[in-house]
């Protein structure tokens, strides 16, 4: 009878160890799932960050183009102003007439 009890105890111990091993496997699977979830979140965050960087660069490019266009406009306007000042029929030769024209514009 003692040998039978020992055999039963051995079987129970083996079943407990198998059960513990199965729990360990389940815990490991849960850890793997959590790790994959974290990796997916990190990849999603990286994608969002890259998209944000892309938009920021695009906005920066548009802003620089806007500055360039404004500078080009200032350059052209200053050239036109210089040409107007240097033209033979310039307002600098007729200051009173220029004043009268300005006055007429503001009073109408």
C-alpha positions as CSV (number, residue, x, y, z in Angstrom):
1,X,0.0,0.0,0.0
2,X,2.9,2.3,0.8
3,X,4.2,1.9,-2.8
4,X,0.8,2.7,-4.2
5,X,0.6,5.9,-2.1
6,X,4.0,6.9,-3.2
7,X,3.0,6.3,-6.9
8,X,-0.2,8.4,-6.4
9,X,1.8,11.1,-4.7
10,X,4.3,11.1,-7.6
11,X,1.5,11.3,-10.1
12,X,-0.1,14.2,-8.2
13,X,3.2,16.0,-8.0
14,X,3.8,15.5,-11.7
15,X,0.3,16.8,-12.5
16,X,1.0,19.9,-10.3
17,X,4.3,20.5,-12.1
18,X,2.5,20.2,-15.5
19,X,-0.2,22.6,-14.3
20,X,2.5,25.0,-13.1
21,X,4.3,24.7,-16.4
22,X,1.0,25.4,-18.3
23,X,0.4,28.5,-16.1
24,X,4.0,29.6,-16.9
25,X,3.3,29.1,-20.6
26,X,0.1,31.1,-20.3
27,X,1.9,33.9,-18.4
28,X,4.6,34.0,-21.1
29,X,2.0,34.2,-23.8
30,X,0.3,37.1,-22.0
31,X,3.7,38.8,-21.7
32,X,4.3,38.3,-25.4
33,X,0.9,39.7,-26.3
34,X,1.6,42.8,-24.1
35,X,5.0,43.2,-25.7
36,X,3.5,43.0,-29.2
37,X,0.8,45.5,-28.1
38,X,3.6,47.9,-26.9
39,X,5.5,47.4,-30.1
40,X,2.4,48.2,-32.2
41,X,1.8,51.3,-30.1
42,X,5.4,52.4,-30.5
43,X,5.2,51.9,-34.3
44,X,1.9,53.8,-34.4
45,X,3.5,56.7,-32.4
46,X,6.5,56.7,-34.8
47,X,4.2,56.8,-37.8
48,X,2.3,59.7,-36.2
49,X,5.5,61.5,-35.4
50,X,6.8,61.0,-38.9
51,X,3.5,62.3,-40.3
52,X,3.8,65.3,-38.0
53,X,7.4,65.9,-39.1
54,X,6.3,65.7,-42.7
55,X,3.6,68.2,-42.2
56,X,5.9,70.5,-40.3
57,X,8.5,70.4,-43.1
58,X,5.7,71.0,-45.7
59,X,4.5,74.0,-43.7
60,X,8.0,75.3,-43.3
61,X,8.6,75.0,-47.0
62,X,5.3,76.9,-47.7
63,X,6.3,79.6,-45.2
64,X,9.8,80.0,-46.8
65,X,8.1,80.2,-50.2
66,X,5.8,82.9,-48.8
67,X,8.8,84.9,-47.6
68,X,10.5,84.5,-50.9
69,X,7.4,85.7,-52.8
70,X,7.1,88.6,-50.4
71,X,10.8,89.5,-50.9
72,X,10.4,89.2,-54.6
73,X,7.4,91.5,-54.5
74,X,9.3,94.0,-52.4
75,X,12.2,93.8,-54.8
76,X,9.9,94.4,-57.8
77,X,8.1,97.2,-56.1
78,X,11.3,99.0,-55.1
79,X,12.5,98.7,-58.7
80,X,9.2,100.2,-59.9
81,X,9.5,102.9,-57.3
82,X,13.0,103.7,-58.3
83,X,12.0,103.8,-62.0
84,X,9.1,106.1,-61.2
85,X,11.4,108.4,-59.2
86,X,14.0,108.5,-62.0
87,X,11.5,108.8,-64.9
88,X,11.5,112.2,-66.8
89,X,7.9,112.8,-65.8
90,X,8.6,112.2,-62.1
91,X,6.7,113.6,-59.2
92,X,10.0,114.7,-57.8
93,X,10.1,117.3,-60.6
94,X,6.5,118.4,-59.7
95,X,6.1,118.3,-56.0
96,X,3.1,120.7,-55.9
97,X,1.3,118.7,-58.6
98,X,1.9,115.5,-56.6
99,X,0.5,117.1,-53.5
100,X,-2.6,118.3,-55.4
101,X,-3.2,114.9,-56.8
102,X,-2.9,113.3,-53.4
103,X,-5.2,116.0,-51.9
104,X,-7.8,115.3,-54.6
105,X,-7.7,111.6,-54.0
106,X,-8.3,112.0,-50.3
107,X,-11.0,114.6,-50.6
108,X,-13.2,112.6,-53.1
